[in-house]
Amino acid sequence: MADIRSKINALYSLEQLAAGDTVLHRLHPLGKLLVTFAYLICLLSLDCSSLHRLAPFLFYPIICTAIAAIPAGMILSRAALALPFALLAGISNVFINRTPALRIGGIILSAGMISLLVLALRALLSVSAVLLLVAVTPFPKLTEQLRRLHMPELLIALTEMTYRYLGILAEEGANMLTAFRLRSCGSQWPHLQLFGSMTGQLLLRSFDRAERVYHAIQCRCWHLGRRQISSPPWRIGDWIFLILGAGSSLAFRQFDLMQMIGEHWPW
């Protein structure tokens, strides 16, 4: 049970980092949200064959991690969870497109291998940017800024509920695993034939628990209508961060910085 409890704590560890007091934490939530949106749009719109153009996009997560004093290993370990999905989506390109495209020393990379690397790096960088946003901004402030951007209220409420109910689902799973271990005479994990019934029981238990939580928040006058949370005023530092963050992403997307450096580099 201790391992599942530790995973539950790790689930919300990034949100605990949002209580920090660095320069990045004190910036306006809307500015950080807009900079992240610009970064993701510019990064994900790059061509799959432009491996060298991903290099400038490394600066944003590296600089933000250093300024916010966030452990880099924590961000990388969580962002790496997206790599299997990216590799699964791009592994077919390695076998389909075998045209030689890049030579590094004695190694020749095909166009399919480059596209696979680009997909993996884009997934790693985009997830890291989102994790950094959560690590430097409390989740209620993020959802409130989404409301200020006139996002659908139902979508925001579903996001809030899903984020909060993940802990409830994990806790119910931990309780079921503890009950199984107490009744299984030393077996640590259920057999494969028990997974179907245990998954159904977990779904029913989580539904029942979530309904009780929902009734509890309704008793505290929660409703789906618009709720306003006090937002700090914009300062000069917020404008500077917005201009530099979004402007650099747009510049990296519009111009091939690595090629420009290579043309003017005194080799």
HELIX and SHEET records of a PDB file:
HELIX    1   1 ALA A    2  LEU A   11  1                                  10    
HELIX    2   2 SER A   13  LEU A   17  1                                   5    
HELIX    3   3 PRO A   29  LEU A   44  1                                  16    
HELIX    4   4 HIS A   52  LEU A   58  5                                   7    
HELIX    5   5 PHE A   59  ILE A   67  1                                   9    
HELIX    6   6 ALA A   72  ALA A   79  1                                   8    
HELIX    7   7 ALA A   80  ALA A   82  5                                   3    
HELIX    8   8 LEU A   83  ILE A   96  1                                  14    
HELIX    9   9 ALA A  111  VAL A  136  1                                  26    
HELIX   10  10 PHE A  139  ARG A  148  1                                  10    
HELIX   11  11 GLU A  153  ARG A  183  1                                  31    
HELIX   12  12 LEU A  192  LEU A  194  5                                   3    
HELIX   13  13 PHE A  195  CYS A  219  1                                  25    
HELIX   14  14 ILE A  236  GLN A  254  1                                  19    
HELIX   15  15 LEU A  257  HIS A  264  1                                   8    
SHEET    1   A 2 PRO A 100  ILE A 104  0                                        
SHEET    2   A 2 ILE A 107  SER A 110 -1                                        
END                                                                             
